[in-house]
Amino acid sequence: MIAMITPIVLDTSCYIAFLRGDVSVADRLRTASTILFPTIVVGELMTGFFVKKGSADATNQAKSETTDRPPVDKVDQLHKFLDTPRVQLVEPSYRTAEQFGFLAAALKQAGTPIPVNDLWIAAIAKEHGCPVATLDGHFRRVPGLQIVP
């Protein structure tokens, strides 16, 4: 029997790794009692879904174009994941915004800012008292934020 750990907040990097079959990420998710899935992560994923990889251009650089419809299989995978009983979609609240402001100010003052979407994800984690499951090292700069090992 697998011991359940506390709820976790799932970052985009871990969700993508999970989809790609990363066993260590799958193990982390399997042991979480609840997986909090921020709507910010949904937005990041949808952005990636709407970018269509193109062929190389004359300078041999990969082109990216947008598409008016994301791939159905990726959206279906996301919906199936979100429908899992242990997964809860979470939206930013007023308290999240307060955390965001505090963390943004602290990181700016320290000269160690992180991407804005990741700052929202960290604020959600702090609000809910949960660690973040992420593969992005810059989350370690966030004061008092726990990272799932």
N, C-alpha and C positions, 0 to 999 in steps of 0.2 A: 504494500500500500504506500502511496506517495503522500508525504506530509504536505498539507496546504500552508502556504505562507500568506501574509497579509495581502490585501488588494494592491494592485499595481496600476500605474498609468502607463499606457503603451504609446511609445513614440513611433513616428513614421518609419524610422530606420529599422526598428525591430519587426514591425509588421511586414515590411518588404523582405527582410531576411527570413521570416517565418514562411512567407509564400514561396521563397526560393528553396525551402527545405532545410534551413539551418537547424540542425538537431539541438544545439545548445539553447537557441531561442525558443524552440518548441518545448523543451524541458522547462524553461523558465515560465512559459505561459501555462503549461500543464499544472504547475504547482501553485499558481495564483488562485486565491479563493474567489476573487473578482478581478476582472480586467476593465479598467476605466478607459474608454476610448474617446479622446477629445474630438469635438467637431472640427477643431483646427487640423487634426490629422486627416480627417475626411477631406477637407479642403486641399491639403497638400497632395493627397492621393489623386483626387479628381483633376488637379492641375496636371499631374503626370499622365493621367489617362487621356487627357485632351491634347497632349503633345504627340504628334505622329512623327515617328522617325522617318526621315527621307533618305534618298540616295546621296552619295558624295557629289559635290559640285565640282566645278572646273579647278578649284584650288585644293581639291581632295579633302575638304572639311565637311563633316557631316552636317546636313541641313535638318532642321526641325520645323515642322509646320503644325498648325493647330488643326484639329478636326472638329466638326460640329457634333459628333457623337463619340463618346468613349467606347472602348471595346466592351461588348456585352459580357464576355467571360470574366473580365476583371471586376466589373461592377457587380456581377452575380456573386463572385468570390467574396467581395466586401460585404454584400448583403447577407450572405450565408454566415460569415464570421460574426457580423453584428447581431444576428438572430440567435447566436449561441447563448444559452441561459446565463453563463457567468460573465458575459460582456455587457457593459452598460455604456451607452453613448452619453457623454457629459458635455455640457455647454458652459462657456464662461458665465460667471455670475458677477454681481457687484463685488462680492468678497474676492473673486478671482482678480478683478480689476485693481483692487487695493493691493493684493499681493504683487501683481504685475508692476504697478507703480513703484512699490518698495524695492523689488528686485532690480528693476530697470535702473533706478537711481543708484542702488548699491553697486551694480556692475559698472555703470558709467563712471562713478566716482573712483572705482578701483582701476579703471582703464581696461576692463576685461568684458566688454559687451558680447552678447551672443545673438544669433538671429532672432528676429522679433517673434516668429511663430513658435520657436522653441522656448522663448521666454513665456509665452502664453501657456504652453504645455507645462513648464516648470511651475507657473503660478497655480494651475489647476492641481498639480500634485501637492504643492504646499497647502493649498486650501483644504484638500481632502486628507492630508497627513499620510500620503502614500509615496513610496519610492517610484522612480521612473525607470521603465525598462527601455534602454536606449543603447545604440552603438556609437552615438556621437559624443566624443570626449568633452566638448565644450559645456555640456551640462554639469560637469564637475566644478565649473567656476561659480555655479549658483550657490550662494551661502545657505547652508542648512538643508540642502536638497539631498535626499538619499537616492542612490543609484542601485538598481538591482544588479548584483554581480553576475 
